[in-house]
Amino acid sequence: METAIAGAGPTGLFTAIALARRGHRVTVVDRDGGPAADGSWPRRGVMQFHHPHGVRQQVVDALEAEMPDVRDALAAAGAETSIVPAANGRPAMAIGLRCRRSLLERVLREAALAQDGVTLVRGHVDDVLRSRGRAAGLRVDGRELRAGLVVNASGRAGHLADDLRAPGESADCGLAYVSRHYALRPGAEPGPVNNPIGLMSRFPGYLAAVFLQDDRTVSVLIARLSSDRELAGLRAPAAFEAAVRLVPGLDAWTAPARSEPISPVLPGGHLHNSYRGQRDERGRVGLPGLVHLGDTVCTTNPTGGRGIATSLLQTRRFVRALGTDAEAATLELDAWCAERIRPWFDDHRAWDRDQVRQLAGEDVDLDRPLTSGHIVAAAERDPSLMRVVGPYLSMTALPATLAEVEPAARAMYASGWRPPVPDGPSRDDLAALVRRTVAVTV
Ligand SMILES: Cc1cc2nc3c(=O)[nH]c(=O)nc-3n(C[C@H](O)[C@H](O)[C@H](O)COP(=O)(O)OP(=O)(O)OC[C@H]3O[C@@H](n4cnc5c(N)ncnc54)[C@H](O)[C@@H]3O)c2cc1C
């Protein structure tokens, strides 16, 4: 079948290769032309492209199932397996890849370019073509690209075919990113870690993290409340560098003797959780032959590192369900997403509300069921909770499974216990540092 895909991000590229290997002739259209001859790739319009990414095992499993050669190519390009060591009778477990987002996309893009049956086209998708009540292709820069199956993989900010679906639900994450990539110097030892992804600490008023990536690189992140205008000043390189020197953990990773910056300081855009199904206001597939995949269906707080996993889980489901009846496969996907993907949106919406309150200095609210973040924090104190919390963290069990240990976690909070706050500068300290740095550099 002729298939047209709007968007050559992870979802569009993965879908294209998977469908081509099932006999489709696929054209993928993206306004981005790919990496420049010198290897640079600004990737305008995809603000997260250069921000830290954790790549979960679900992504590796999807590659393994549909395109093991791409998984091998990632490993050959420097992506490393993240492993949780054996503990309490549980064997060691692979939980994903240490890999820059840019590397993942480069490798997927190269695989798509080399794939028989896939064509990549640069252009702006204006709309979905409609004919006799079915999708008939894409309008690209005013020209028609005819196809019997159309995939909308245009990402979190896309408005493509907005009129063909009922409005989605959305909630602010309440956080904003500022990050920078560093490379370890030759022979330098890695810095401290406190989890398999790298380092994650919650300080009063902000989060600090180091993501281990490929090829001895790390991405260093400070996530502030999006309402915190003063900490927005961390986007100034002098302020960011001064801040990371002050924050325990970040200071060790970014010490000039250990590593050097290899990217500009990257401010992040607006972050939200969103969910939108396939159906229109009447509850029917808006346009038979059109399916929405990836971030166009679900986006979640990036600090959870779930976006590419939820995207490829959807795509795997769809390509497997797709027989001759695209509408039936779309309905099947919609029902499956409501059951298996939407819970991650609901979970983040509740977790984020609490996280914002917590970062703003408020105490846990014991008048309501504990949200996942509080239960996960309690498991750090009482490892017996990990029996339930571990599968949730690795996304092999849905958020609702945490209900089993909620009473035990609640009892800990009710007794007066609170997660320890690491030593380090407060939000006010960082704000003062931003003011000082800006005053010196103006
Ligand atoms: C700051 C941040 C950090 C994140 N961290 C993580 C993480 O650690 N782990 C994780 O798994 N996920 C993370 N995510 C989520 C992850 O990046 C997304 O889930 C992922 O990008 C979804 O891929 P996609 O292909 O669906 O959309 P995108 O990657 O957004 O790709 C959409 C593509 O469509 C193209 N496009 C859009 N409109 C048009 C048009 N009209 N015409 C032509 N082309 C168009 C764009 O150019 C783009 O190439 C993060 C997200 C953010 C914002």
PDBQT file of the ligand as one rigid body, heavy atoms in Angstrom, charges set to zero:
ROOT
HETATM    1  C1  LIG A 501      12.657  18.536  26.888  1.00  0.00    +0.000 C 
HETATM    2  C2  LIG A 501      12.233  17.144  26.528  1.00  0.00    +0.000 A 
HETATM    3  C3  LIG A 501      12.948  16.060  26.979  1.00  0.00    +0.000 A 
HETATM    4  C4  LIG A 501      12.527  14.760  26.688  1.00  0.00    +0.000 A 
HETATM    5  N1  LIG A 501      13.182  13.707  27.247  1.00  0.00    +0.000 NA
HETATM    6  C5  LIG A 501      12.792  12.448  26.954  1.00  0.00    +0.000 A 
HETATM    7  C6  LIG A 501      13.481  11.334  27.489  1.00  0.00    +0.000 A 
HETATM    8  O1  LIG A 501      14.399  11.458  28.301  1.00  0.00    +0.000 OA
HETATM    9  N2  LIG A 501      13.081  10.079  27.097  1.00  0.00    +0.000 N 
HETATM   10  C7  LIG A 501      12.027   9.888  26.237  1.00  0.00    +0.000 A 
HETATM   11  O2  LIG A 501      11.707   8.744  25.900  1.00  0.00    +0.000 OA
HETATM   12  N3  LIG A 501      11.348  10.941  25.747  1.00  0.00    +0.000 NA
HETATM   13  C8  LIG A 501      11.688  12.202  26.075  1.00  0.00    +0.000 A 
HETATM   14  N4  LIG A 501      11.009  13.254  25.557  1.00  0.00    +0.000 N 
HETATM   15  C9  LIG A 501       9.878  12.993  24.653  1.00  0.00    +0.000 C 
HETATM   16  C10 LIG A 501      10.364  12.636  23.246  1.00  0.00    +0.000 C 
HETATM   17  O3  LIG A 501      11.284  13.594  22.808  1.00  0.00    +0.000 OA
HETATM   18  C11 LIG A 501       9.160  12.553  22.326  1.00  0.00    +0.000 C 
HETATM   19  O4  LIG A 501       8.285  11.592  22.847  1.00  0.00    +0.000 OA
HETATM   20  C12 LIG A 501       9.551  12.198  20.909  1.00  0.00    +0.000 C 
HETATM   21  O5  LIG A 501      10.195  13.264  20.276  1.00  0.00    +0.000 OA
HETATM   22  C13 LIG A 501       8.311  11.821  20.092  1.00  0.00    +0.000 C 
HETATM   23  O6  LIG A 501       8.685  11.555  18.779  1.00  0.00    +0.000 OA
HETATM   24  P1  LIG A 501       7.722  11.903  17.559  1.00  0.00    +0.000 P 
HETATM   25  O7  LIG A 501       8.415  11.369  16.362  1.00  0.00    +0.000 OA
HETATM   26  O8  LIG A 501       6.344  11.462  17.862  1.00  0.00    +0.000 OA
HETATM   27  O9  LIG A 501       7.681  13.513  17.501  1.00  0.00    +0.000 OA
HETATM   28  P2  LIG A 501       8.872  14.526  17.174  1.00  0.00    +0.000 P 
HETATM   29  O10 LIG A 501      10.156  14.018  17.636  1.00  0.00    +0.000 OA
HETATM   30  O11 LIG A 501       8.415  15.854  17.668  1.00  0.00    +0.000 OA
HETATM   31  O12 LIG A 501       8.918  14.563  15.587  1.00  0.00    +0.000 OA
HETATM   32  C14 LIG A 501       7.921  15.212  14.837  1.00  0.00    +0.000 C 
HETATM   33  C15 LIG A 501       8.487  15.531  13.466  1.00  0.00    +0.000 C 
HETATM   34  O13 LIG A 501       7.461  16.090  12.663  1.00  0.00    +0.000 OA
HETATM   35  C16 LIG A 501       7.982  17.179  11.929  1.00  0.00    +0.000 C 
HETATM   36  N5  LIG A 501       6.843  18.036  11.590  1.00  0.00    +0.000 N 
HETATM   37  C17 LIG A 501       5.931  18.559  12.440  1.00  0.00    +0.000 A 
HETATM   38  N6  LIG A 501       4.976  19.245  11.750  1.00  0.00    +0.000 NA
HETATM   39  C18 LIG A 501       5.319  19.129  10.427  1.00  0.00    +0.000 A 
HETATM   40  C19 LIG A 501       4.734  19.609   9.239  1.00  0.00    +0.000 A 
HETATM   41  N7  LIG A 501       3.577  20.300   9.237  1.00  0.00    +0.000 N 
HETATM   42  N8  LIG A 501       5.350  19.331   8.072  1.00  0.00    +0.000 NA
HETATM   43  C20 LIG A 501       6.509  18.616   8.039  1.00  0.00    +0.000 A 
HETATM   44  N9  LIG A 501       7.099  18.131   9.137  1.00  0.00    +0.000 NA
HETATM   45  C21 LIG A 501       6.502  18.373  10.319  1.00  0.00    +0.000 A 
HETATM   46  C22 LIG A 501       9.004  17.817  12.840  1.00  0.00    +0.000 C 
HETATM   47  O14 LIG A 501       9.976  18.541  12.111  1.00  0.00    +0.000 OA
HETATM   48  C23 LIG A 501       9.607  16.582  13.522  1.00  0.00    +0.000 C 
HETATM   49  O15 LIG A 501      10.702  16.081  12.779  1.00  0.00    +0.000 OA
HETATM   50  C24 LIG A 501      11.386  14.560  25.872  1.00  0.00    +0.000 A 
HETATM   51  C25 LIG A 501      10.663  15.649  25.397  1.00  0.00    +0.000 A 
HETATM   52  C26 LIG A 501      11.049  16.926  25.740  1.00  0.00    +0.000 A 
HETATM   53  C27 LIG A 501      10.223  18.080  25.260  1.00  0.00    +0.000 C 
ENDROOT
TORSDOF 0
